[in-house]
Structures are given as C-alpha cells and as structure tokens.
Amino acid sequence: MKKQIITLLVISLSISAFAQKVDYLPASRFAPSPVGGVDYLKEHIKQELVYPADMLQKEEAGEVVIRFLVNNEGVVETTKISTSSNEAFNSEALRYFSTIVWKKDYIRRINPDILDGIRIKFDPKQYTKVVKKRGYASPASLINMPISNSSQIYTSNQLDSVPKLASGYSMNEFAAANLKYPQEAITRKVGGIVKYAFVVEPYGRVSNFELLNAVPGGCNEETLRILQLTRWQPGIKDGQAVRTKMEFSLSFNASGNGGFEMYDGNSNSSN
C-alpha cells in the first residue's frame, strides 16, 4: 500500500499562471475538483495572490506545498504545510488556498489517510508583471471599507446588504449591453438556459465559477465571459465586506434569432 501511495503522489497537474506557477497534486484518481475546474486555478491565482511585502522587497522566491482533505460536501477538513520556504509564504499560501471553492461530490470515495496537494511557487519578477497587468497590488486596495478576514461564503439572506453591480445597472441590463450572441448557437439553432453559481469577493471581483446548467454552441462560454466582466459593490455583514455566493441564468432562444432572457438570483445555500 505504501508503494502505491508514493506512486500516486508523483502524479501532478501543472498550471502555468501568468503570475506564478500552481501544481495540483492529486493523491489518487478520487481527488476533489475546484468548482471551476483545475484549469481555472491559473486565472484564480492571478486575481487573488498577494506577494508578502518583505519577500517582494528582497526579491526572494519561494515554494509552499499544502496537503489537504476535502470531504463529500466540498468542505476542507484537513490542511497542513508539507513543504515550506518561510512563514510569510506559508501564510499567504494558506490564505489563497482558503479562497478556493471545492465541488460537492457525494459519490467520490475518500480515504482520510491520503491527502491531496497543491504547490504554490512565488516568483517576484513574474508577480511584478501580473500586478501591472491586473492593475492592483492587493485586492484590499480596490475597496474603501473594512474587509472580513474570514473565507466564509454567505448567501443574500444572511447579509445586511447584498452585492450590487458597481455600475449601478442591474445584472440584466449589464448582460443585455454586453452580450455577443454566439454565432455557433445561431447557426445550429441551439437554445436553453445557462446557469452559473459564482462568488462575489469582498473586493468586488468575481471568482469560483460553477457551471450548474450547460448549453452548447458557445453559450456557456459567453455567459462566463459576461460574468467575468462584472465589478461589484460587495455584500456587507456587520459592517465588513464579505464573500457572497450568487447565481445567474441566461436563456438563449432556440429559434436562433438572437433572442435571450436573463434572471438575477442568489443561491439559497452556502459553501
């Protein structure tokens, strides 16, 4: 058994991000999945990671490996550092890891003795480039109010103030103004409702996109593109900006004439 586990641990999925490099290290074929898929992590880290200030000033690179166990509810039960450069990198790696939302999977078999892993590599030169590209050094700088230190995700009925688009438009108005109806869907006369769940982060960006209902012909991709364009006033709980789970549906007209409908919505369940 030990030999089998060692063999499985060397299986890794490397994700080359613009800012850093992330390696997902599944310990078995029953490894959990982020709600947006493993490939999504390369975008997520570009948006979320904050390089420790002292390490950036010293131009010091580093690496952290986190071993973890995710249960069938998508909840992280165990987290531990197995490889470390220093405490500053450890702290940021754990904070970043806590922002990943994992899929619920009631069929996946779980062995509590086998931990999956994620490796986060810190590169000061590449990080400087990504800060320039994304337009901010720290997500907290994007909002002028206190931000909760908790990674808890709330639903609208738990909040004092629900997220609203920063533009002042409704989500329907924003989608109508930005929609590029997929030509493939028009040609194939594909129709249906695309539905995504996502998280509005305390700093007003969106993350952790989970496709709940799919439609072919480019409809899924177009709905996701619209969501990624949005900027929000975050949800507020006890005077602090918090993470909020939202849902959005976009109905593509099967007649192929470019018609569509939109439905704003909040999830009634929390991760």
C-alpha positions in Angstrom: 0.0 0.0 0.0 2.8 2.5 0.8 4.4 1.9 -2.5 1.1 2.6 -4.3 0.6 5.9 -2.4 4.1 7.1 -3.2 3.5 6.4 -6.9 0.2 8.3 -6.8 1.8 11.3 -5.2 4.1 12.0 -8.1 1.0 12.5 -10.4 0.6 16.2 -10.8 -1.2 18.7 -13.0 0.9 21.7 -13.7 -0.8 25.0 -14.3 1.4 27.8 -15.6 -0.1 31.0 -14.5 1.0 34.4 -15.7 1.9 35.4 -12.1 3.2 32.3 -10.6 3.0 28.5 -11.1 0.5 26.3 -9.4 0.7 22.5 -9.4 -2.3 20.5 -8.4 -1.1 17.2 -6.8 -3.9 14.7 -6.7 -3.1 11.8 -4.4 -5.5 9.4 -6.2 -8.0 9.2 -9.0 -10.6 10.2 -6.4 -9.2 13.7 -5.9 -11.6 16.6 -5.4 -12.1 19.3 -8.0 -12.4 23.1 -7.7 -15.9 24.2 -8.8 -14.4 26.0 -11.8 -12.2 23.0 -12.7 -8.4 22.6 -12.2 -7.6 24.8 -15.2 -9.4 27.7 -13.6 -6.8 27.9 -10.8 -4.4 29.6 -13.2 -6.9 32.5 -13.5 -7.8 32.5 -9.9 -4.3 32.9 -8.6 -3.6 35.8 -10.9 -6.6 37.6 -9.4 -6.1 36.7 -5.8 -2.5 36.1 -4.8 -0.7 38.8 -2.8 3.1 38.5 -2.5 4.4 39.1 1.1 5.8 42.6 1.1 9.1 41.8 2.8 9.8 38.9 0.4 8.9 41.0 -2.6 11.2 43.8 -1.4 14.1 41.3 -1.0 13.2 39.7 -4.4 13.0 36.4 -2.6 11.3 33.5 -4.4 9.7 30.6 -2.6 7.5 27.5 -2.7 4.8 26.1 -0.5 3.1 22.7 -0.7 -0.2 22.3 1.1 -1.6 18.9 1.8 -5.4 18.7 2.3 -8.5 16.6 2.6 -11.8 17.7 1.1 -15.0 15.8 2.2 -18.0 15.0 0.0 -19.7 18.3 0.9 -16.8 20.2 -0.6 -15.5 21.3 2.8 -11.8 21.2 3.6 -11.4 19.1 6.7 -7.6 18.9 6.9 -4.9 21.3 5.9 -1.2 21.2 6.6 2.1 22.5 5.1 4.4 19.8 3.8 6.9 22.0 2.1 7.8 25.5 3.1 10.2 28.3 2.3 9.2 30.6 5.2 6.3 31.6 7.4 5.4 34.6 5.2 4.9 32.4 2.1 3.1 29.9 4.3 0.6 32.5 5.5 -0.2 33.8 2.0 -0.4 30.3 0.5 -2.9 29.2 3.1 -4.9 32.4 2.7 -5.0 31.9 -1.1 -5.9 28.2 -0.7 -8.9 29.1 1.6 -10.4 31.1 -1.3 -10.8 28.0 -3.5 -14.3 26.6 -3.5 -14.5 22.8 -4.0 -17.2 20.8 -5.7 -19.7 18.8 -3.7 -19.4 15.1 -4.8 -21.3 12.5 -2.9 -20.0 9.6 -5.0 -16.3 10.3 -4.6 -14.6 7.8 -2.3 -12.5 9.4 0.4 -9.5 7.9 2.3 -8.6 10.1 5.3 -5.1 8.8 5.2 -4.4 10.1 1.7 -4.0 13.8 1.3 -4.2 15.7 -2.0 -1.9 18.6 -2.5 -1.3 22.0 -4.2 2.1 23.6 -4.8 2.3 27.4 -5.0 5.5 28.9 -6.3 6.3 32.5 -5.6 8.3 34.4 -8.2 8.9 38.1 -7.5 9.7 39.1 -11.1 6.6 37.4 -12.6 4.4 38.8 -9.7 5.5 42.3 -10.6 4.3 41.7 -14.2 0.9 40.4 -13.1 0.3 43.4 -10.7 0.9 45.7 -13.7 -1.5 43.7 -15.8 -4.3 43.3 -13.3 -4.0 46.9 -12.1 -3.7 46.4 -8.3 -1.1 45.2 -5.8 -3.6 44.0 -3.2 -7.3 43.2 -3.7 -8.0 45.1 -0.5 -6.9 48.3 -2.2 -9.9 48.1 -4.5 -12.4 48.9 -1.8 -12.6 51.7 0.8 -14.1 49.8 3.7 -13.2 47.0 6.2 -12.9 43.5 4.7 -13.6 40.4 6.6 -10.6 38.1 7.3 -12.9 35.1 7.1 -13.1 32.9 4.0 -16.8 32.1 4.8 -19.2 32.5 1.9 -22.6 34.0 2.7 -25.9 34.0 0.9 -28.1 37.0 0.4 -30.4 36.3 3.2 -27.5 36.2 5.7 -26.3 39.7 4.8 -27.1 43.3 5.9 -26.6 44.5 2.3 -26.5 42.3 -0.8 -24.0 42.8 -3.7 -24.8 45.2 -6.4 -23.1 46.0 -9.7 -20.7 48.9 -9.2 -22.0 50.4 -12.4 -25.5 50.9 -10.9 -27.0 48.7 -13.6 -29.0 45.6 -12.9 -27.3 42.3 -14.0 -29.9 42.0 -16.7 -29.1 45.5 -18.1 -25.4 44.8 -18.0 -25.8 41.4 -19.8 -28.0 42.9 -22.4 -25.4 45.7 -23.1 -22.5 43.2 -23.3 -23.9 40.1 -24.8 -22.3 38.8 -28.0 -24.8 36.1 -29.1 -22.7 33.1 -30.2 -22.7 32.6 -33.9 -22.5 28.8 -33.5 -25.6 28.8 -31.4 -27.5 30.8 -34.1 -26.3 28.6 -36.9 -27.1 25.4 -35.0 -30.3 26.9 -33.5 -29.2 25.8 -30.1 -31.2 27.1 -27.2 -31.6 26.7 -23.4 -30.7 28.2 -20.1 -27.1 28.5 -18.9 -26.8 28.8 -15.2 -23.7 29.7 -13.1 -23.0 30.0 -9.4 -20.2 32.3 -8.5 -18.6 34.2 -5.6 -18.6 38.0 -5.3 -15.3 38.6 -3.4 -15.1 41.3 -0.7 -13.1 43.5 -3.1 -15.8 43.4 -5.8 -14.3 40.9 -8.3 -16.0 37.6 -9.1 -14.4 34.1 -8.7 -15.1 30.3 -8.4 -17.5 30.0 -11.3 -19.5 26.8 -11.2 -21.5 25.7 -14.2 -24.8 24.4 -13.0 -26.7 24.1 -16.3 -24.9 23.9 -19.6 -25.9 24.7 -23.2 -23.6 24.0 -26.2 -22.8 26.2 -29.1 -20.7 28.7 -27.2 -23.5 29.7 -24.8 -21.6 28.6 -21.6 -18.5 30.5 -22.7 -20.4 33.7 -23.5 -22.3 33.6 -20.1 -19.0 33.2 -18.3 -17.4 36.0 -20.3 -20.2 38.4 -19.2 -19.8 37.4 -15.6 -16.1 37.9 -15.7 -16.6 41.5 -16.9 -18.6 42.5 -13.8 -17.4 44.6 -11.0 -19.4 44.7 -7.7 -20.2 46.5 -4.6 -19.7 43.6 -2.2 -22.1 42.0 0.3 -21.9 43.6 3.8 -22.2 41.7 7.1 -21.7 43.5 10.4 -20.0 46.5 8.7 -17.5 44.4 6.8 -17.3 43.4 3.1 -17.7 39.6 2.9 -17.7 36.8 0.3 -21.2 36.2 -1.2 -22.5 33.3 -3.3 -24.6 34.4 -6.3 -26.3 32.7 -9.2 -27.1 34.0 -12.7 -29.0 32.4 -15.5 -29.1 33.4 -19.2 -31.7 31.9 -21.5 -30.7 31.6 -25.2 -33.5 31.4 -27.7 -33.5 28.2 -29.6 -35.0 29.8 -32.7 -31.6 31.2 -33.4 -32.7 34.8 -33.9 -30.6 36.1 -31.1 -33.3 36.4 -28.5 -32.4 35.9 -24.8 -33.7 36.3 -21.3 -31.9 36.9 -18.1 -32.6 36.0 -14.4 -30.8 37.6 -11.5 -30.6 35.3 -8.5 -29.0 34.4 -5.2 -28.3 30.9 -4.1 -30.2 29.7 -1.0 -27.3 27.5 0.1 -23.8 28.4 1.3 -20.4 26.7 0.8 
